[in-house]
Amino acid sequence: MDPSGRLSSPADGDRGRRSIRLGGPPSPSLDNKEAVEKAVIPGEKINGPVLLVSGKDDRLWPSSAMVDMVIAG
């Protein structure tokens, strides 16, 4: 983040760098299996339709990879 508080170097989950939050500390990486397991929301407990939206060129975190993980179950 540059001195003005703007994001200056977005994360790239495909290259193994850690995800970041604007104004906050890095998020756990998808490479950290223990952190991923702790963050998983059991889809079988969802009672209703779910709309998943992601961007292939998301520069803050690997949202498409996360959607693929949800779909794979």
LINPEUR-V242706 format. One line per field, one symbol per residue. phi: phi as a letter, one per 20 degrees, with the letter a starting at -180 (. if undefined). A space follows every 10 residues. Layout:
# LINPEUR-V242706
phi = ???
This chain:
# LINPEUR-V242706
phi = .egfnefdbf fcgfdnfffc cfmbffefff fegfffffef efffeedqfc ddcbcfdfde befffffgff ffm
